[in-house]
């Protein structure tokens, strides 16, 4: 039985001008400086966030926050992912509150994940890939018109930058320990650049962080933690495929090869 081969025919198109690339550079640079200098705000304990968060939110809004998983068509396309990830987050959050820390600390993980997703999955890819696109004479704020080289640069830099952040380096005993961080960063960045939806990744990221803290606090067995990680990543990845189909970004290979859709 032949199975229809699917292909992504679309990269995200954000609602901002090329001038917004400069804001992306400022957001990334300011966040990196704040993190490496230990300027972290912790009003609710937990991982905290940097003083750059308000600017990051302004940047996301200017880049098209309406499109980043919150537009009605996106909410419909991602509805099953939001439902499953919401249940997983709720279960892990409840377990965290019961066994590890207060609910306010759990909320801090959600806010921290929001900042990291904006910076590493949106601002940094736009700053790096967008800069390369502009050099090549293409629209810097529109991944749909970048071409392969800017996309590759955006993915690689986003992955490397995520790995070398202090909080992640502190969790690595050797070079091989960087692989899960790099793989996760590449997956999340790829999905955002393909679909334009940021919020599903925020929910997945926060759930992974909470589950990992429970595991490191010995409140969650390794097997249970591993199952949570697999469930979150599988839900996010498969959900992106389903959302891509519903939004018309993931189509049959034959259709993607037609002139109207050939800019994959």
Secondary structure, 3 states (H helix, E strand, C coil): CCCCCEEECCCCCCCCCCCHHHHHHHHHHHHHHHHHCCCEECCCCCCCEECCHHHHHHHHHHCCCCCCCCCHHHHHHCHHHHHHHHHHHHHHHHHHHHHCCCHHHHHHHHHHHHHHHHHHHHHHHHHHHHHHHHHCCCCCCCHHHCCHHHHHHHHHHHHHHHHCCHHHHCCCCCHHHHHHHHHHHHHHHHHHHHHCCCHHHHHHHHHHHHHHHHHHCCCCCHHHHHHHHHHHHHHHHHHHHHHHHHHCCEEEHHHHCCHHHCCC
